[in-house]
Amino acid sequence: MYKTERSSRTFPVPTRILTNGEFDPPPQTAEQRSVELRTLDLADRFSRSHGMNRRRFLQSAAGMATVFLAMNSVYSPCFNVAEAEASEPGVADKRSAELHDQLIFDHQLHFVHDEFSFEGLLDLREYAAEHWNPQIRGETRSFEKIRFKNFLREVFLQSDTKIGLLSGAPSDVKENWFLTNDEMSRARNLINAIAGSRRMLCHAVFAPGQPGWIEEIDRAVDELKPDSWKGYTVGDPLSLSKYPWRLDDEDLMYPVYEKMVKAGLTNVCIHKGLVPNDYLESYPLWKHATVDDVPKAAKDWPQLNFIIYHAAVRPLNDYPKELLEQFQRTGRIEWVSDLAEIPSRHGVKNVYAEIGTAFAGAAVAHPRHAAALLGILIKSMGADHVLWGTDSVWYGSPQWQIEAFRRIEIPEDLQEEFSFAPLGGARSEVKEKILWLNGVRLYGIETDSARAVLTDRLAACRLGSSEQQDALLNEIDRDSDPV
């Protein structure tokens, strides 16, 4: 019998749903528990051929392949993985090396400023370690884990992420903003200077209704030169805000859209979905998290791109199996399908879906559900309107999410029943569009400029030793003050 203490395990892919702090996760399911036990069985068998103990094996590329094998055996095949990747030394490492130069553009990245003191985010990091990303289990409780230095380490040195978009979130309490617009701009400029490439982009957050919000937009345009905008129609995502708003409010928003168009900053990223589990009773602002305000705004402002974060996914507030059964009965995923159908129903081409947290949660909950989510978005919106994102650094390194996406395939029965096209391999046209091509197109980055990140200073450091990586991070820590 295997020990049940969580401290005895180190899984490279999570086996429970994590929350990003904006919804409550459901308990672990029987299927997720079966994945854990199956992974341990396989790891005990395969680790011997690698000359490793089980813990070290599960931290390797072969160990990650082992988890996907276990998930396939429990849920039915959803991930492209060969047993040889887990059982034969060198096979998984060879695959990883072959994918090392794949460009990946993460549209949702976070860290917090040096004076940030809201304890709830530390609770989130601890929850992630316990239930979703055991790679960070046992770390000291510290705000340093969600600040700039560790952000650089986990995103750019411990994952295949090549380009990132730094985001923030407003709060009704000014001290609880993750980063101010100035801090995001400084961090972007510093990272790009360190790397010697355009590796980092940044948002400017706009907060309609808050004092001075329009003047802040003007100042951001003139002084900070953001790459795009970020807004939360619910106002403050972590509390019952005094400042909810709608995208289609002509009096409030349309003069601001005019400013955005005039400035040439036409990507408007909007947080949607992720309301509390009992939102009908506890969250009177829940309608502001739906996409019913997107069609009119998109139609009235074709000059703008409305990029809906989290694909508007409602929280996984039922057992994943029940959600999957609901999809198989109806062909729909609530709120996600509403978003996906906007282009065909309203004749617009400027609405996009970003999949941060939505894909991660679904892949852990039930891979068939994750496959269905991707199928719905791609079928209705087109692969050229879906964007990669991970909501890191809240969850630790995003590498497991990258691997899950590279490997996932829509099962043949779902392809046939719902007319979904296959996703293909790690470098398929569909996945390349989602992972980076759509992003560089929307942000006007030339391909040669994008590929410069493959040979910049951070790329070289990622290939170096842990001592070299620490030296670079310590150099940054001594010589710079990004926030």
N, C-alpha and C positions, 0 to 999 in steps of 0.2 A: 504494500500500500504506500502510495506517495505521501509525503508530508503535505499538509494543507497550509502551513504557514506561508504567507505571501513572500516573506523575506528569503525563502529557500529557492525562489524562482527568478529568472531573468529572461523575460520574453522579448524578442526584438520587435514583435508586432503585438499590439494590445489585444486583450481578450474581453474587454468590457467597453461600454460606451463612456466617453468622457464628456463633461460639460465645459464650455468656455466661460462659464459664469453667468450665462444669459438664459439657461434652462436647467431643469433638474434631470439627471440621468436616471434611466430605469435600472433595476437590479440586474445582476448577471443572470443570463438564461441558462437553461440546461445545455443548449447547444454550445454556448461559449465555454461552459465548464468542460464539455466533452472535447473541445478543441485543446484546452489546456492539457488534459490527460493524454490525448493522442500525441500532442507535441512532446510531452515527456517520454512517452514510449519510444517514439521515433528518435529523439535525441539520445536516449540511452543506447539505442542500437547503432546509430550512425557516428556518434562521437568517438567511439573506439577506433574506427578506421581513420579518423583524423588525428589520433593521438592526443585528444583533448579530454578534459573532464566536461561534464554536461554544461556547467555554467559558462565556461569559456566557449564551448561549441555554440551555444545559443546566442553568443555575442558576435558570431562570425556571419559572413555572407551565406555560408551553408546552413547555419542555424536559422536565418531568416527564411531561406527556402523551405526548411523543415516546417515552419509554422504554416506556410501557404499549402504545403502538402496536407497538413492536418486539417486545415480549413476546407480543402477540397473533399476530404474523406467524410467530413461531417455535414457540409452544406450541399454537396454535389459540386462538380468542377466549375469553378468560376475564375480561377487564376491559372495562367500559363506557367507551369513549373514542372520540371522533370525530376524524377527521383535521383538521377545522377548528380544533380546540383547539391543535394543534401548528403548523398552517400559516398561520393567519390571526391577525394581531395583535389582541389584546384579548379574544379568545374565551375562552382559558383563564383570564385574569385576571377576566373577568366571572363565570365559574363559581366561582372561588375566593371572590369577594366574596359571592356568593349563599349560600355554605356557611359563611361566617365566623361566623355566630351559632348554628351547630349545637353543641349541648352534647355534650361528650365527657368521659367519666369514666374515667380511666386507673387501673386497680386495681393496678398494679405499677410503682412508681417508686423509684429509689434515688439516693443520693449517699453520700459517706463523711465521717467526722468529720475535724477539722483535724489530728489527730495520726496519722491512719491512714498506714501506711508499707509495706503489702504490695505489692511491685513487680508482682506478677502482674496486678493490675487495670490498671496502666499498659500492660502488654503487651497486654491485651485491647483497650484503647482504640486502640492502634496497629494492632492487627489489624483492628479495625473500620474504621479509616481506609483501610487498604490494600485490604481485600477486600469491605467491605459498605457503608460510608458515606463515599464520597470527599469529601463536603462538609466533613469534618473533617481531610482530608489536609493534611499540612504543618504542623500545629499543633505547638507546642513540647511536648516530653514533660514533663508536670507534673501533680502531684496536683490542681492547681487546676481542671483540666478535669472532675474527678469530685467536686468539692466544691460547697458550697451555692450560691455565687454563679453558677457556670456552670450548675448545675442549674436555677436560676430562669430563666436566659437561654434555654437550649435547650428546656426543657419548656413554659414559660408565655409566652415572648416570641417564640420561633421555631417554635411549632406551634400548632395549633388546640385543644390540650388545655385544658379549662376547669376541671376538678376532678380532683384526684389523691389517691391513697392512698400515703403514704410507707411503704416496707417496709424490712426489714433481714434479716440472716441471722446465725445463731449461729456460733460457732467454738469448738473445744476450747481455743483460745488466745484469751484475753479481748481482747488488743490487736487481734485480727483481726476482731472484730465490725465490720461497716460503720458502724453507729450503735448506741449504747445506747438503751434505751427512753426514758431522760430526754432524749437528744438528738433522737429523733424527735418527742417531745412538744413540746419547745421550738421545733423548726423548724416544726411545724404551727401553733403559736400565733403565731409571728412572721409567717409567710406570711399567715395570716388577718388579722392586725393591719395588715400592709402593704396588703393588698388591700381590706380593708373588707368582706369576705364570707367565707363558709365555702368557701373554694377548696381547702383542704388537709385531709385526714384522715390519721391515722397508726395503724399497728399498735403493739402491744406484742409482742415476740418472747418466746415461752416455750421453754425448752430442757430437756425432761424428763431427769432423771438428773444434770444438772449441780448442783454444790453450791448450795443456797439457791434452787432454781428455784421451789418452791412459795411461799416467802416473797416472791419477786419478783412473782409473780402478784398476791398480796394487796396489795403496795405499789403496783403499777401501777394497780389498781382504785381504791385510796384516794387516790393522789397525782397520777397522770398522766392519768387519764381517757382511755384509748385508745379508738379507734373500733371496733377489732376486734383479733383475735389472729393471729399468724403462727407456724407451727411447721414444722420440718423433720424428718420421720420418719427421715431418714438421719443425723441429728445435724448434724455439720459438713459442708456440701455441697462444700467444697473440699479435704477430706482424708478419710482413713479414720478416722472418728470413734470415740471410746470410748462415745458416748452415742446409739446408735440406739434407736428405740422404735416402738410400734405404736399406731394410733388405737384399736384394740379391746382394749387391755390394761386389763382391768377394775380391777386393783389399782392400777396406776400412774395411769391417765388419768381414770377415772370420778369420783373425788373432785374432780378439777380441773374437769371439765365441770360438776359441781354448783356450783362457785364461779362459773364463767362465767355460768351460767343465773341464779344469784342476783344477780349484778352487772348483769344485763340486757345483757351484751355477748355476743351469740349468733352472731356471724359468726366462724367458725374457718377461717382460710386456711392451706392445707397445701401445701407444695412437694412435688411428685411428678414422676417421670420424670427425663429428662436425665441418664442414667448414662453412664459412659465407653463408647466404641465397643466395646471388648473386655471388657465388664462381666462376662461369664461367667467369664473367667479372672482379671481384675485387680481386681474390685470385689465382695468377699464380702458387702457390705451391700446388693446390688442389689435384693433382694426388698423391702426397706423402701421402695424408690422406686416400687413397684407399688401398685395400688389394692385389693389383696385384703383390706386391713384397714378399708376404708371402709364396706362394707355393714352390718356388725354395729354399728359405732359410730353410723352414721346411723339405723339402725332403733331402737337403744336410746335415742337422744337426739334425738327429733323436735323438741325445743325449740331445737336448734342448727342452723345452716346450715354444712355442710362444703363449703368453696369450694376446689376442687382446682386449684392453679396449674399453668401450662403445659399444661393439659388432659391431664396425665400423659404427654405425648408421649415416646416413647423417642427417643433421638437419631437423626438422619438418618445412620445409619452405613453405608448402602449408597447407590448412586447413586439420585438422586431418581426417575429413570425406572423403575428396578427396583422402588422402593417403590410407585410409581403402578401398575405392572403387577401387583404383588401385590394392591393394593386392587381392581383391576378383575377379578382372578380370584376373590377371596374376599369382596369387599364390606367388608373390615375394615382398620383401621389398628391395629397392635399397641399395646396399652395404652390408646390413645385410645378404641377401641371398648369395651374392658373398662369404662372409666369411663362412657361414654355409656349402656351397657346396665344400669347399676346400678339406676336408678329402676324400669324395667319388670321386671327380674328379682327385685328385692327389695322392691318395693312401697313405696319411699320417695320423698319429694318435696323433701328438704332437701339434695340434692347438686347442686353447681354446677361448671361448668368455666370457668376463666379462661384466656385464650389467649395470654398473653405469651410471647414467644420461639417458641411453637409455630406461630402464624400467620406471624410474620416469617420464620422459617426456611423454612417450606413455600412461602411466596409467592416467595422467591428461588430455592428449589430447583426448583420446578415448579408453576406456578399451578394446574394441574389437581389437583395433590395438595393444595394449600391449599383449593381449592374442595371437594374430597372430605372433608377434615377438618372444614370447617364443616358440610357436609351431614350427616355422621355425627352430630355433636354436636346440631345443631338437630333432626334427625329423631327422635332417640331421647330427648333431654332436653327439647326445646322451646326456642324462641328466648328464652323468659323465664328460662332457666337457664344462659345463656352470657354471660360478662362480658369486656369489653375490657381489655387490658393490653398494655404494650410492653416492659417490662424496661429502660426508659431510666433513667438518663442514660448507661449504659454504651455505648450505640450512637450517641450524639449525639442530635440532635433527632428526635422520633418522627414528624415530619410525613409522611415517605414511607410509614410504616406506616399512618397514618390514610388517606392517599390510596389506597393499595392496597386497604384494606378498603372504602372508599366505592365503589370501582369494581368490585370483584370480583363475578363472577356464576358460578354453577354451570353449566357447559356443558350444552346441551340433551340431548346423548346420555347424560350422567351423570344428569341429572334423570329421563330416561325409564327407564334401566336399573335405577337404585337407588331410584326413587320419592322423589327429593329435590325439595322445593319450591324455586322460584327465590328468590334473595335480594333482588332488586329494586334500585332505585337508591340513591343516597347517603342519601336521607331515607325509605327504605322503613320499614314497621313493624318488620320483622325487624332491620334495621341500627340503627334508633333504640333498640330494646330493648337490643341488645348494647352500643351505644356509651354509653348513659347511663341509660335508663329503669330497667333492672334494678338498676343501682347505687344510684340515689337511693331506690328502693323498699327495697332491703336495708338501707340505712343510715339510713332514716327521714328523708330530706331532702325537705322540701316543694318542689313544683315552683317556686313563687315564689322560694323561697330559692335553689334551684339556678340560676334565671335571673338572680339578682342578680350572678353572676360576669360576665355579659355587659356590665355597665356599671361594674364596680369599677375600682380604680386600675391593676391589672395589665392589664386589658382596654384601658384608655385608653392605657397605655404601649405595648402591643403595636402599636397603630395609629400611634404616634408615630414620630419619627425615631430613627435609631440613636444619635444624640447624647443624646436624651431617655432612651432605654433605658439607656445607659451611666450617665447621671446618677443614675437611680434605683438601679441596681445599686451604684454607688459610695457612694451615701447609705446603703444597707443595709450595705455592707461597713464603713463608718466607724462607724455608730451602733449596730450590733447584733452579737451573738455567738451565733448560733443553736445552735452545738454546743460 
